[in-house]
Amino acid sequence: MADLEGNINAKNFQVDTPAPDFGFRIKGAGNHDYGMKRLLGRIFGEDGRTVMLAFDHGYFQGPTRGLERIDLNIVPLAQHADALMGTRGIFRSSFPAELSTPLVVRASGGPSILKELSDENVAMSIKDAARMDAAAVAVQVFIGGEHETRSIKNMTDLVDGGLELGIPVLGVTAVGKDMVRDARYIGLATRIIAELGANLVKTYYCDGFEDVVAGCPVPIIVAGGKKLESRDALEMAYRSIDSGAAGLDMGRNIFQRQNPAAMIQAVRAVVHGGSSVDEAHALYQDLSGGADD
């Protein structure tokens, strides 16, 4: 019988003791083989952190505000990102092949916003990811969702293929409308995803995030989520990094700004430059000519 009470009361994460690195700068990756390390090293900087730009929203909700024209709105931002998260259709149709920014390619999908979103399947082969020179593939995992088990199987199938070809897998936590984004749920979801083989995890920031990070043996990248006021978004980024996150993967909080290029540079200042919230917000306002969003 599972020790449900023990799980509920798990508290001793020893957040002040770092995880073993086995001689490699990326958390949990020290025992991976050469190719896997090379690809992870493309996603993360020398400081072990990353700023991803997410624009894969169209795979289930069609043209989103700010993503009507990927070629005009997103491609110019690629120079400011450490990695780009999108679909294979968009990368092949809208980005120049000469682009050097690493690609994290969405590999799960199926339902639209008109259906049950957890009803996903694997939507691309790991071999196609290799053909695209993907640095990683991303798969949605619906812990607590109607199709939880299938979403986990989607991920583990991609993990098996990724291990065969040396391609990392990013497990993305999907928080349903009836689920609370607290440390107990986020900690459960991120740990399951890591235990079953994902090389990195994308999730949401929450109170008690230090425990979530300490309890997950691979890098956690924080999702931007819904659009916030610019200062609030930068504060969320700061709190995430301060709590041990390995980076941010922002979408709407960048591409729906009055000046997206200014915002992604402000986020970079937090993630890589150690800027405070006030410093990063001042940078955004300066670069954007005083944008008030």
SELUM-936468 format. One line per 3 residues: number of its first residue (from 1); their letters; for each residue x, y, z of C-alpha. Coordinates in steps of 0.25 Angstrom, whole numbers, m for minus. Each point is the difference from the previous one (the first is absolute). Layout:
N
NUM> A> X,Y,Z; ...
END
This chain:
293
1> MAD> 0,0,0; 6,14,m4; 4,8,12
4> LEG> m10,12,m3; 2,6,14; 15,0,m2
7> NIN> m1,7,m13; m10,11,5; 10,3,12
10> AKN> 13,m1,m8; 7,13,5; 15,m2,1
13> FQV> 5,4,m13; 14,5,5; m1,12,m10
16> DTP> 13,5,5; 8,m12,m5; 2,0,m15
19> APD> m3,m13,m9; 13,m7,m4; 5,5,m14
22> FGF> 9,m12,m3; 9,10,m7; m10,7,m10
25> RIK> m7,13,2; m14,m4,m3; m8,m7,11
28> GAG> m2,m15,m1; 8,m1,m13; 13,m4,5
31> NHD> m2,m14,m3; m5,2,m14; 8,m4,m13
34> YGM> 7,10,m9; m11,3,m9; m10,3,10
37> KRL> 9,9,8; 4,8,m13; m15,2,m3
40> LGR> m3,4,14; 12,9,0; m6,8,m12
43> IFG> m13,3,8; 7,4,12; 11,11,1
46> EDG> 13,m1,8; m8,4,12; m9,m12,m1
49> RTV> m12,9,m3; m9,2,m12; m10,10,m6
52> MLA> m9,m7,m9; m11,6,m9; m12,m8,m1
55> FDH> m10,2,m12; m6,m14,m1; m14,5,4
58> GYF> m5,m2,m14; 1,m16,1; m13,0,8
61> QGP> m6,14,m1; 3,5,m14; 4,14,m3
64> TRG> 3,7,14; 1,15,2; 14,4,m3
67> LER> 2,m13,m8; m8,4,m12; 13,1,m9
70> IDL> 11,m9,6; 10,5,m11; m3,15,4
73> NIV> m2,m1,15; 9,m11,5; 11,m3,m10
76> PLA> 7,14,4; 0,m4,14; 8,m12,m2
79> QHA> 13,7,2; m3,3,14; m4,m14,5
82> DAL> 8,m11,4; m10,m10,m6; m13,0,m7
85> MGT> m12,m9,3; m9,m2,m11; m6,m10,m10
88> RGI> 6,m7,m11; m10,6,m10; 4,14,4
91> FRS> 15,m2,0; 0,m6,m13; m10,10,m7
94> SFP> 4,13,7; 15,m1,5; 12,1,m8
97> AEL> 9,m13,0; 12,9,3; m5,3,13
100> STP> 9,m4,11; m9,1,12; m3,m14,6
103> LVV> m14,m5,m3; m8,m7,11; m11,m7,m9
106> RAS> m14,m3,5; m2,m15,m1; m14,m2,6
109> GGP> m14,4,m5; m13,m4,m5; m12,8,6
112> SIL> m4,14,m2; m5,10,10; m14,m5,m4
115> KEL> 3,m14,6; 6,m7,12; 14,5,0
118> SDE> 6,m11,7; m4,m10,m11; 14,2,m7
121> NVA> 9,m10,m7; 14,1,m5; 0,9,m12
124> MSI> 13,m2,m6; 11,m10,m1; 13,1,7
127> KDA> 7,m3,m13; m7,13,m6; 6,8,12
130> ARM> 14,m5,m4; m3,4,m14; m3,14,4
133> DAA> 12,1,9; m9,2,12; 7,2,13
136> AVA> m11,m6,8; m15,m4,m2; m11,4,9
139> VQV> m12,m8,5; m12,4,8; m2,m9,13
142> FIG> m14,1,6; 2,m4,15; m14,m2,6
145> GEH> m6,2,m14; m11,m9,m6; 11,m6,m10
148> ETR> 12,0,10; 5,m14,m3; 0,2,m15
151> SIK> 7,14,2; 11,m7,8; 1,m11,m10
154> NMT> 2,10,m11; 11,6,8; 7,m13,3
157> DLV> m1,m4,m14; 7,12,m4; 10,m1,11
160> DGG> 4,m14,m5; 2,5,m14; 7,12,5
163> LEL> 10,m9,7; 2,m8,m12; 4,12,m9
166> GIP> 5,9,11; m11,11,0; m5,6,13
169> VLG> m15,0,4; m7,11,7; m12,m4,8
172> VTA> m10,11,1; m10,0,12; m14,3,m4
175> VGK> m8,6,11; m15,m3,m2; m11,11,3
178> DMV> m4,m9,13; 14,m1,5; 7,9,10
181> RDA> 14,6,m4; 6,m2,13; 13,m6,5
184> RYI> m6,m14,3; m6,m2,m14; 12,6,m8
187> GLA> 10,m8,9; m8,m12,m3; m1,2,m15
190> TRI> 15,4,m2; 5,m11,8; m8,m10,m8
193> IAE> 5,5,m13; 14,0,4; m1,m14,6
196> LGA> m5,m5,m13; 12,5,m8; m3,14,m4
199> NLV> 13,8,m1; m6,13,4; m14,5,4
202> KTY> m8,12,m3; m10,4,11; m6,12,7
205> YCD> 5,9,11; m7,m1,14; 2,3,14
208> GFE> 10,m10,6; 7,m2,m13; 14,m2,7
211> DVV> m6,m14,5; m5,m3,m14; 14,3,m6
214> AGC> 7,m8,10; m9,m12,m1; 2,m1,m15
217> PVP> 13,m6,m5; 1,7,m14; m1,15,m4
220> IIV> m13,7,2; m4,11,m10; m12,9,4
223> AGG> m11,3,m10; m4,14,m1; m15,m3,0
226> KKL> m11,10,m3; 5,14,m3; 3,9,12
229> ESR> 4,14,2; 14,2,m4; 5,2,14
232> DAL> m8,m12,5; 6,m9,m11; 14,4,3
235> EMA> m2,m2,15; m5,m14,m3; 12,m2,m8
238> YRS> 9,5,12; m7,m8,10; 1,m13,m9
241> IDS> 15,2,m1; 2,4,14; m7,m13,4
244> GAA> 9,m9,m8; m7,m1,m14; 10,m2,m12
247> GLD> m7,10,m9; m13,5,m5; m8,m4,m12
250> MGR> m9,12,m3; m10,2,m11; m12,10,2
253> NIF> 8,8,10; 10,3,m12; m7,0,m13
256> QRQ> m13,7,5; 8,12,5; 0,14,m7
259> NPA> 15,m3,m2; 3,m15,0; 15,2,m3
262> AMI> 2,9,12; m7,m10,9; 8,m12,m3
265> QAV> 12,8,2; m5,4,14; m3,m15,3
268> RAV> 15,m3,m4; 5,11,9; m7,m8,12
271> VHG> 4,m14,m5; 14,2,m4; 4,14,5
274> GSS> m5,m1,14; m8,13,m1; m11,3,11
277> VDE> m14,2,m4; 1,15,0; 13,0,m8
280> AHA> m7,m10,m11; m13,9,0; 8,12,m2
283> LYQ> 8,m6,m11; m14,m5,m7; m5,15,1
286> DLS> 13,5,m5; 1,m9,m12; m15,1,m3
289> GGA> 0,15,0; m9,0,13; m10,m11,m3
292> DD> m11,m1,11; m4,m14,m2
END
